[in-house]
């Protein structure tokens, strides 16, 4: 029998903040609720129609959701291991496909869409910053120049090194590598290594393996190199 449940997120935040969470649902294995923390953000406001789905009963890892005002949909496929702090504001959408492992990351989703393709490998102290979150004002018009909905797209089989930062409105191509300590501010081509601040391409025509000994039979089949 499946242990997948639907639970009200309001039941897991501080009692004095529960009235702010209308129609906010967690869907996933009941047993992993002990691996998940829900915290109401200090910014007050109605959080409506949050839907957070953890699809696999064998999920491993720890997840922290800081819930700001707005609407949000998150789906996490696969089993991890995955250790992530999510900071969620305004309307946001996040999908992490199967096979992704994350040692430790902070994902900020604010009026943005974040898509992470399957079989990625993330090191630790990684930041995904999907939106600036504060306004940059043009003095001629006194209007913000960095408003609007943003996005981050990380294609399948991407390796992100320790302390890398991924900034808004970037796409990272399939089978690429983000070097440790890099800051990605523009699109990355597939099968390439990018490094530096801001990150620049330093090598192309590559893929990568979880083992330093080379591609496993599974990886060869998965990536189509057979």
Phi and psi restraints in degrees (value plus and minus 20) as a CYANA .aco file:
   2 UNK   PHI     -89.6   -49.6
   2 UNK   PSI     124.2   164.2
   3 UNK   PHI    -122.0   -82.0
   3 UNK   PSI      -6.7    33.3
   4 UNK   PHI     -88.7   -48.7
   4 UNK   PSI     110.5   150.5
   5 UNK   PHI    -148.6  -108.6
   5 UNK   PSI     147.4   187.4
   6 UNK   PHI    -134.9   -94.9
   6 UNK   PSI     105.6   145.6
   7 UNK   PHI    -148.4  -108.4
   7 UNK   PSI     126.3   166.3
   8 UNK   PHI     -96.8   -56.8
   8 UNK   PSI     103.0   143.0
   9 UNK   PHI     -83.1   -43.1
   9 UNK   PSI     -50.0   -10.0
  10 UNK   PHI     -76.3   -36.3
  10 UNK   PSI     -48.5    -8.5
  11 UNK   PHI     -91.2   -51.2
  11 UNK   PSI     -32.3     7.7
  12 UNK   PHI    -133.8   -93.8
  12 UNK   PSI     -15.9    24.1
  13 UNK   PHI    -124.8   -84.8
  13 UNK   PSI     150.4   190.4
  14 UNK   PHI     -76.6   -36.6
  14 UNK   PSI     119.7   159.7
  15 UNK   PHI     -77.4   -37.4
  15 UNK   PSI     -54.8   -14.8
  16 UNK   PHI     -93.1   -53.1
  16 UNK   PSI     -29.5    10.5
  17 UNK   PHI    -128.9   -88.9
  17 UNK   PSI     -21.9    18.1
  18 UNK   PHI     -83.2   -43.2
  18 UNK   PSI     -51.2   -11.2
  19 UNK   PHI     -85.0   -45.0
  19 UNK   PSI     -37.0     3.0
  20 UNK   PHI     -99.7   -59.7
  20 UNK   PSI     -31.0     9.0
  21 UNK   PHI    -131.4   -91.4
  21 UNK   PSI      72.9   112.9
  22 UNK   PHI    -120.7   -80.7
  22 UNK   PSI     110.5   150.5
  23 UNK   PHI      34.8    74.8
  23 UNK   PSI      24.3    64.3
  24 UNK   PHI    -128.8   -88.8
  24 UNK   PSI      98.3   138.3
  25 UNK   PHI    -144.8  -104.8
  25 UNK   PSI     117.3   157.3
  26 UNK   PHI    -123.6   -83.6
  26 UNK   PSI     112.9   152.9
  27 UNK   PHI    -142.4  -102.4
  27 UNK   PSI     103.2   143.2
  28 UNK   PHI     149.2   189.2
  28 UNK   PSI    -194.0  -154.0
  29 UNK   PHI     -86.7   -46.7
  29 UNK   PSI     110.7   150.7
  30 UNK   PHI     -78.1   -38.1
  30 UNK   PSI     -56.8   -16.8
  31 UNK   PHI     -86.6   -46.6
  31 UNK   PSI     -40.7    -0.7
  32 UNK   PHI    -110.7   -70.7
  32 UNK   PSI     -21.0    19.0
  33 UNK   PHI     -79.0   -39.0
  33 UNK   PSI     -46.6    -6.6
  34 UNK   PHI     -92.1   -52.1
  34 UNK   PSI     -33.0     7.0
  35 UNK   PHI    -118.0   -78.0
  35 UNK   PSI     -15.2    24.8
  36 UNK   PHI    -144.4  -104.4
  36 UNK   PSI     117.6   157.6
  37 UNK   PHI    -141.2  -101.2
  37 UNK   PSI     115.3   155.3
  38 UNK   PHI    -135.6   -95.6
  38 UNK   PSI     105.9   145.9
  39 UNK   PHI    -150.2  -110.2
  39 UNK   PSI     112.8   152.8
  40 UNK   PHI     -96.3   -56.3
  40 UNK   PSI     112.7   152.7
  41 UNK   PHI     -85.7   -45.7
  41 UNK   PSI     137.1   177.1
  42 UNK   PHI     -87.4   -47.4
  42 UNK   PSI     -43.7    -3.7
  43 UNK   PHI     -90.6   -50.6
  43 UNK   PSI      96.3   136.3
  44 UNK   PHI     -96.9   -56.9
  44 UNK   PSI     131.8   171.8
  45 UNK   PHI     131.9   171.9
  45 UNK   PSI     141.2   181.2
  46 UNK   PHI     -93.9   -53.9
  46 UNK   PSI     108.3   148.3
  47 UNK   PHI    -125.5   -85.5
  47 UNK   PSI      86.8   126.8
  48 UNK   PHI    -135.9   -95.9
  48 UNK   PSI     117.9   157.9
  49 UNK   PHI      39.9    79.9
  49 UNK   PSI      19.3    59.3
  50 UNK   PHI     -87.8   -47.8
  50 UNK   PSI     116.4   156.4
  51 UNK   PHI    -158.1  -118.1
  51 UNK   PSI      92.2   132.2
  52 UNK   PHI    -136.6   -96.6
  52 UNK   PSI      99.6   139.6
  53 UNK   PHI    -139.2   -99.2
  53 UNK   PSI     105.4   145.4
  54 UNK   PHI    -132.7   -92.7
  54 UNK   PSI      92.1   132.1
  55 UNK   PHI     -99.8   -59.8
  55 UNK   PSI     -51.2   -11.2
  56 UNK   PHI    -120.1   -80.1
  56 UNK   PSI     113.7   153.7
  57 UNK   PHI     -88.4   -48.4
  57 UNK   PSI     -43.3    -3.3
  58 UNK   PHI    -116.9   -76.9
  58 UNK   PSI       0.5    40.5
  59 UNK   PHI     -78.0   -38.0
  59 UNK   PSI     117.0   157.0
  60 UNK   PHI    -141.8  -101.8
  60 UNK   PSI     121.1   161.1
  61 UNK   PHI     112.9   152.9
  61 UNK   PSI    -190.9  -150.9
  62 UNK   PHI    -156.5  -116.5
  62 UNK   PSI     113.2   153.2
  63 UNK   PHI    -144.9  -104.9
  63 UNK   PSI     116.0   156.0
  64 UNK   PHI    -144.0  -104.0
  64 UNK   PSI     106.0   146.0
  65 UNK   PHI    -132.6   -92.6
  65 UNK   PSI      93.4   133.4
  66 UNK   PHI    -112.6   -72.6
  66 UNK   PSI      94.0   134.0
  67 UNK   PHI    -123.0   -83.0
  67 UNK   PSI      89.7   129.7
  68 UNK   PHI    -115.4   -75.4
  68 UNK   PSI     157.6   197.6
  69 UNK   PHI     -87.4   -47.4
  69 UNK   PSI     126.8   166.8
  70 UNK   PHI     106.9   146.9
  70 UNK   PSI    -182.9  -142.9
  71 UNK   PHI    -137.4   -97.4
  71 UNK   PSI     130.0   170.0
  72 UNK   PHI    -175.4  -135.4
  72 UNK   PSI     122.0   162.0
  73 UNK   PHI    -149.1  -109.1
  73 UNK   PSI     105.7   145.7
  74 UNK   PHI    -149.5  -109.5
  74 UNK   PSI     113.8   153.8
  75 UNK   PHI    -150.4  -110.4
  75 UNK   PSI     106.7   146.7
  76 UNK   PHI    -138.3   -98.3
  76 UNK   PSI      92.6   132.6
  77 UNK   PHI    -115.5   -75.5
  77 UNK   PSI     147.0   187.0
  78 UNK   PHI      63.0   103.0
  78 UNK   PSI     159.2   199.2
  79 UNK   PHI    -130.4   -90.4
  79 UNK   PSI     -22.9    17.1
  80 UNK   PHI      59.8    99.8
  80 UNK   PSI    -168.9  -128.9
  81 UNK   PHI     -84.9   -44.9
  81 UNK   PSI     130.0   170.0
  82 UNK   PHI    -170.6  -130.6
  82 UNK   PSI     103.5   143.5
  83 UNK   PHI    -145.4  -105.4
  83 UNK   PSI      84.9   124.9
  84 UNK   PHI    -157.9  -117.9
  84 UNK   PSI     118.1   158.1
  85 UNK   PHI    -124.8   -84.8
  85 UNK   PSI      97.3   137.3
  86 UNK   PHI    -119.5   -79.5
  86 UNK   PSI     112.7   152.7
  87 UNK   PHI    -139.0   -99.0
  87 UNK   PSI      95.5   135.5
  88 UNK   PHI    -142.0  -102.0
  88 UNK   PSI     106.6   146.6
  89 UNK   PHI    -163.3  -123.3
  89 UNK   PSI     130.1   170.1
  90 UNK   PHI      31.3    71.3
  90 UNK   PSI    -173.7  -133.7
  91 UNK   PHI    -102.4   -62.4
  91 UNK   PSI     104.4   144.4
  92 UNK   PHI    -163.3  -123.3
  92 UNK   PSI     133.0   173.0
  93 UNK   PHI    -157.3  -117.3
  93 UNK   PSI     110.5   150.5
  94 UNK   PHI    -155.4  -115.4
  94 UNK   PSI     111.4   151.4
  95 UNK   PHI    -151.6  -111.6
  95 UNK   PSI     101.8   141.8
  96 UNK   PHI    -133.2   -93.2
  96 UNK   PSI      95.4   135.4
  97 UNK   PHI     -98.3   -58.3
  97 UNK   PSI     157.2   197.2
  98 UNK   PHI     -88.4   -48.4
  98 UNK   PSI     134.1   174.1
  99 UNK   PHI      62.6   102.6
  99 UNK   PSI     -18.0    22.0
 100 UNK   PHI    -104.0   -64.0
 100 UNK   PSI     110.5   150.5
 101 UNK   PHI    -137.4   -97.4
 101 UNK   PSI     116.4   156.4
 102 UNK   PHI    -153.5  -113.5
 102 UNK   PSI      92.8   132.8
 103 UNK   PHI     -86.0   -46.0
 103 UNK   PSI     -66.7   -26.7
 104 UNK   PHI    -189.5  -149.5
 104 UNK   PSI     109.2   149.2
 105 UNK   PHI    -172.9  -132.9
 105 UNK   PSI     137.2   177.2
 106 UNK   PHI    -138.2   -98.2
 106 UNK   PSI     104.2   144.2
 107 UNK   PHI    -134.2   -94.2
 107 UNK   PSI      95.4   135.4
 108 UNK   PHI    -121.4   -81.4
 108 UNK   PSI      96.1   136.1
 109 UNK   PHI    -140.4  -100.4
 109 UNK   PSI      92.7   132.7
 110 UNK   PHI    -156.9  -116.9
 110 UNK   PSI      87.5   127.5
 111 UNK   PHI      31.0    71.0
 111 UNK   PSI      32.9    72.9
 112 UNK   PHI    -172.8  -132.8
 112 UNK   PSI     145.2   185.2
 113 UNK   PHI    -138.1   -98.1
 113 UNK   PSI     109.0   149.0
 114 UNK   PHI    -144.8  -104.8
 114 UNK   PSI     104.7   144.7
 115 UNK   PHI    -145.1  -105.1
 115 UNK   PSI     108.7   148.7
 116 UNK   PHI    -140.2  -100.2
 116 UNK   PSI      97.1   137.1
 117 UNK   PHI     -93.0   -53.0
 117 UNK   PSI     149.8   189.8
 118 UNK   PHI     -89.5   -49.5
 118 UNK   PSI     136.1   176.1
 119 UNK   PHI      40.3    80.3
 119 UNK   PSI      16.1    56.1
 120 UNK   PHI    -103.3   -63.3
 120 UNK   PSI     137.5   177.5
 121 UNK   PHI    -147.6  -107.6
 121 UNK   PSI      96.3   136.3
 122 UNK   PHI    -135.2   -95.2
 122 UNK   PSI     115.9   155.9
 123 UNK   PHI     -98.8   -58.8
 123 UNK   PSI    -159.8  -119.8
 124 UNK   PHI    -144.6  -104.6
 124 UNK   PSI     149.2   189.2
 125 UNK   PHI      38.6    78.6
 125 UNK   PSI      14.8    54.8
 126 UNK   PHI    -111.1   -71.1
 126 UNK   PSI     121.4   161.4
 127 UNK   PHI    -142.8  -102.8
 127 UNK   PSI     107.9   147.9
 128 UNK   PHI    -127.1   -87.1
 128 UNK   PSI      91.7   131.7
 129 UNK   PHI    -131.4   -91.4
 129 UNK   PSI      78.3   118.3
 130 UNK   PHI    -102.5   -62.5
 130 UNK   PSI     -33.8     6.2
 131 UNK   PHI    -174.4  -134.4
 131 UNK   PSI     133.4   173.4
 132 UNK   PHI     -87.3   -47.3
 132 UNK   PSI     -50.8   -10.8
 133 UNK   PHI      53.1    93.1
 133 UNK   PSI     -32.7     7.3
 134 UNK   PHI    -154.3  -114.3
 134 UNK   PSI     131.7   171.7
 135 UNK   PHI    -103.2   -63.2
 135 UNK   PSI     117.8   157.8
 136 UNK   PHI    -122.8   -82.8
 136 UNK   PSI      99.7   139.7
 137 UNK   PHI    -125.2   -85.2
 137 UNK   PSI     108.6   148.6
 138 UNK   PHI     -96.7   -56.7
 138 UNK   PSI     100.5   140.5
 139 UNK   PHI     -88.3   -48.3
 139 UNK   PSI     -40.8    -0.8
 140 UNK   PHI     -94.1   -54.1
 140 UNK   PSI     -53.0   -13.0
 141 UNK   PHI    -135.3   -95.3
 141 UNK   PSI     -34.4     5.6
 142 UNK   PHI      37.2    77.2
 142 UNK   PSI      10.5    50.5
 143 UNK   PHI    -135.6   -95.6
 143 UNK   PSI     130.0   170.0
 144 UNK   PHI     -88.6   -48.6
 144 UNK   PSI     122.5   162.5
 145 UNK   PHI    -125.5   -85.5
 145 UNK   PSI     -18.9    21.1
 146 UNK   PHI    -145.6  -105.6
 146 UNK   PSI       7.0    47.0
 147 UNK   PHI    -102.8   -62.8
 147 UNK   PSI    -198.3  -158.3
 148 UNK   PHI      75.2   115.2
 148 UNK   PSI     148.0   188.0
 149 UNK   PHI     -94.3   -54.3
 149 UNK   PSI     121.6   161.6
 150 UNK   PHI    -141.2  -101.2
 150 UNK   PSI     157.0   197.0
 151 UNK   PHI    -171.7  -131.7
 151 UNK   PSI     136.9   176.9
 152 UNK   PHI    -157.7  -117.7
 152 UNK   PSI     107.2   147.2
 153 UNK   PHI    -145.0  -105.0
 153 UNK   PSI     101.2   141.2
 154 UNK   PHI    -136.2   -96.2
 154 UNK   PSI      94.2   134.2
 155 UNK   PHI     -93.0   -53.0
 155 UNK   PSI    -199.6  -159.6
 156 UNK   PHI     -91.4   -51.4
 156 UNK   PSI     131.8   171.8
 157 UNK   PHI      35.0    75.0
 157 UNK   PSI      34.4    74.4
 158 UNK   PHI    -128.9   -88.9
 158 UNK   PSI     113.8   153.8
 159 UNK   PHI    -125.2   -85.2
 159 UNK   PSI     101.4   141.4
 160 UNK   PHI    -132.4   -92.4
 160 UNK   PSI     100.9   140.9
 161 UNK   PHI     -99.2   -59.2
 161 UNK   PSI     149.8   189.8
 162 UNK   PHI     -78.1   -38.1
 162 UNK   PSI     116.1   156.1
 163 UNK   PHI      42.4    82.4
 163 UNK   PSI       3.4    43.4
 164 UNK   PHI     -95.6   -55.6
 164 UNK   PSI     130.8   170.8
 165 UNK   PHI    -143.9  -103.9
 165 UNK   PSI     109.0   149.0
 166 UNK   PHI    -129.7   -89.7
 166 UNK   PSI      99.5   139.5
 167 UNK   PHI    -114.0   -74.0
 167 UNK   PSI     153.6   193.6
 168 UNK   PHI     -85.1   -45.1
 168 UNK   PSI     135.3   175.3
 169 UNK   PHI      40.0    80.0
 169 UNK   PSI      26.2    66.2
 170 UNK   PHI    -147.1  -107.1
 170 UNK   PSI     131.9   171.9
 171 UNK   PHI    -143.7  -103.7
 171 UNK   PSI     114.0   154.0
 172 UNK   PHI    -132.8   -92.8
 172 UNK   PSI     101.3   141.3
 173 UNK   PHI     -92.7   -52.7
 173 UNK   PSI     137.9   177.9
 174 UNK   PHI     -71.9   -31.9
 174 UNK   PSI     117.4   157.4
 175 UNK   PHI      45.7    85.7
 175 UNK   PSI       1.4    41.4
 176 UNK   PHI    -112.7   -72.7
 176 UNK   PSI     149.9   189.9
 177 UNK   PHI    -147.7  -107.7
 177 UNK   PSI     108.9   148.9
 178 UNK   PHI    -119.5   -79.5
 178 UNK   PSI      94.5   134.5
 179 UNK   PHI     -86.7   -46.7
 179 UNK   PSI     135.3   175.3
 180 UNK   PHI     -76.3   -36.3
 180 UNK   PSI     116.9   156.9
 181 UNK   PHI      56.9    96.9
 181 UNK   PSI     -13.0    27.0
 182 UNK   PHI    -103.7   -63.7
 182 UNK   PSI     137.3   177.3
 183 UNK   PHI    -143.1  -103.1
 183 UNK   PSI      91.0   131.0
 184 UNK   PHI    -109.8   -69.8
 184 UNK   PSI      95.6   135.6
 185 UNK   PHI    -137.2   -97.2
 185 UNK   PSI     -25.1    14.9
 186 UNK   PHI    -166.8  -126.8
 186 UNK   PSI     149.7   189.7
 187 UNK   PHI     -79.8   -39.8
 187 UNK   PSI     125.7   165.7
 188 UNK   PHI    -131.0   -91.0
 188 UNK   PSI     114.8   154.8
 189 UNK   PHI     -91.8   -51.8
 189 UNK   PSI     138.5   178.5
 190 UNK   PHI     -91.3   -51.3
 190 UNK   PSI     137.5   177.5
 191 UNK   PHI      33.5    73.5
 191 UNK   PSI      23.4    63.4
 192 UNK   PHI    -159.6  -119.6
 192 UNK   PSI     139.3   179.3
 193 UNK   PHI    -129.3   -89.3
 193 UNK   PSI     111.5   151.5
 194 UNK   PHI    -140.6  -100.6
 194 UNK   PSI     121.3   161.3
 195 UNK   PHI    -167.6  -127.6
 195 UNK   PSI     134.7   174.7
 196 UNK   PHI      85.2   125.2
 196 UNK   PSI     159.9   199.9
 197 UNK   PHI    -151.2  -111.2
 197 UNK   PSI      86.1   126.1
 198 UNK   PHI     -91.5   -51.5
 198 UNK   PSI     139.6   179.6
 199 UNK   PHI     -87.5   -47.5
 199 UNK   PSI     116.6   156.6
 200 UNK   PHI    -149.7  -109.7
 200 UNK   PSI     131.9   171.9
 201 UNK   PHI     -89.1   -49.1
 201 UNK   PSI     108.5   148.5
 202 UNK   PHI    -136.0   -96.0
 202 UNK   PSI     -34.1     5.9
 203 UNK   PHI    -180.7  -140.7
 203 UNK   PSI     126.3   166.3
 204 UNK   PHI    -147.8  -107.8
 204 UNK   PSI     155.9   195.9
 205 UNK   PHI      50.6    90.6
 205 UNK   PSI      18.1    58.1
 206 UNK   PHI    -148.0  -108.0
 206 UNK   PSI     141.4   181.4
 207 UNK   PHI    -152.7  -112.7
 207 UNK   PSI    -187.9  -147.9
 208 UNK   PHI    -170.5  -130.5
 208 UNK   PSI     142.2   182.2
 209 UNK   PHI    -148.7  -108.7
 209 UNK   PSI     130.6   170.6
 210 UNK   PHI     -88.4   -48.4
 210 UNK   PSI     -39.9     0.1
 211 UNK   PHI    -127.3   -87.3
 211 UNK   PSI     114.8   154.8
 212 UNK   PHI     -86.1   -46.1
 212 UNK   PSI     -31.8     8.2
 213 UNK   PHI     -99.6   -59.6
 213 UNK   PSI     -30.3     9.7
 214 UNK   PHI      99.8   139.8
 214 UNK   PSI    -198.5  -158.5
 215 UNK   PHI     -84.1   -44.1
 215 UNK   PSI     112.0   152.0
 216 UNK   PHI     -97.6   -57.6
 216 UNK   PSI     147.5   187.5
 217 UNK   PHI     -79.8   -39.8
 217 UNK   PSI     -58.3   -18.3
 218 UNK   PHI     -82.4   -42.4
 218 UNK   PSI     -64.9   -24.9
 219 UNK   PHI     -86.1   -46.1
 219 UNK   PSI     -60.3   -20.3
 220 UNK   PHI     -78.7   -38.7
 220 UNK   PSI     -65.4   -25.4
 221 UNK   PHI     -87.3   -47.3
 221 UNK   PSI     -64.4   -24.4
 222 UNK   PHI     -79.0   -39.0
 222 UNK   PSI     -62.6   -22.6
 223 UNK   PHI    -111.1   -71.1
 223 UNK   PSI     -24.4    15.6
 224 UNK   PHI      59.1    99.1
 224 UNK   PSI      11.1    51.1
 225 UNK   PHI    -123.1   -83.1
 225 UNK   PSI       4.5    44.5
